Each structure stands twice: as structure tokens, then as C-alpha cells.
Amino acid sequence: MAQAAMQLAQQSAHGYGYAPVPKHRQIACRVTQPARAQEQQLRYEVRQATSLAELRAAGYLRAYSFYTYPPDRSEYSARMHRRMKGDAEWECVTKKINGAEPAYQDLKVVCLIATMTDDADNSVALQAAQEMDPSTKLPADDSVGLPGQIVIGSLDMNQGAVLPSEELVGKLPAVW
């Protein structure tokens, strides 16, 4: 997995910054390879993020997924950059959901997350737990019998008459 990320970084124009996630990794939540996904069924749950811990995990997952670093960059430097971007994304998604972000004040915003159980017997979960930022993990809640989980995907859904950066705004189609 780390080698694939390094290859992806070397293929990007500068080796730093946004690098597109390959199609097969988007489908498999970026933690499995196609052959491994066939060997073991990936069990996950999709739900609305409601707690700050879930929103933080979604923000850190996005920072982990969209930034790659050249091989000569130190691990400390890469980790600090991911932490900075994770904090910024966490703050951004929290503001959007709470209506504090000016462009999203008239919208209903929901953050959906995909989670899988942090199970040592599951090779996919074990690989994800080793490679991903610890902030993408959700703690276990023994009071309701919820085991520890890893956030493996996130999606913001925006609902409103006019979405941010929407170019074509008008009155059609008319409401019937």
C-alpha cells in the first residue's frame, strides 16, 4: 500500500499535493487492493456522522486520502502536514453542518461515513489500522456494546435550492 502511494506521488506533477485516488481504491475505500478484496468480503456500515469524533475521523480520512509526499520528505513532516490538513477539514465540515460556513447557511448538510469494525482477525481492518492516521479510528463504547471502528469513507450531502459554486441558477424546473 505504501509503495502504491509512493508511486502515485512520483507520478504527480510535483510529488506533493493533490493526487487522484485510483478508481479501484475509491470503491474499496482506499485500504484494499483488488485481489485482497476478492479474498475477504469487506463488511462496512454507512451512517450519518453525528458526534465530533466521527466528524474528526472524516476530516482526517480526507487529509490522509488526498495528500501524498515525496520519498525524501521526513515522516514527521508528512505527519504534521496531514495533521494540519486534517484539523482544517474537521473544522470545515463541522462549520458546514452547523450552518456557520457562509456559503452553506441556507443548505442542509449531512456528512455520511462508512465504518468497519477494528478487528484484529480481519486482515483488511488490520492493514487499515496500521497504515491510516490514528485519528480515523472511533473509540469503542462499552455502554452500548459498540466495538472500536475505523472510518474508511466519507461523503458530504448538500440539500438546497442553490448549491455553492453552482453556475446555472434559475427558476426552472418549476415546482408542480
Number of C-alpha atoms within 10 A of each C-alpha: 13 8 8 11 17 15 15 18 22 17 11 15 10 12 18 14 14 16 20 14 15 11 10 12 13 14 12 16 21 17 22 21 15 12 8 14 13 10 8 11 10 16 12 17 12 15 12 15 20 13 10 11 16 25 26 25 29 31 26 27 26 21 23 20 22 14 20 23 23 18 12 6 10 10 11 9 11 15 14 11 16 22 18 14 19 24 16 16 21 23 14 16 21 20 16 21 21 14 16 13 14 10 13 20 15 15 18 14 20 18 20 19 23 20 23 22 20 21 15 11 8 14 14 21 22 15 14 23 20 9 13 18 19 14 19 27 26 21 15 14 10 9 6 7 8 12 14 16 20 28 29 26 24 23 15 16 12 17 13 12 10 16 15 12 7 7 8 8 9 9 8 6 6 6 5 3
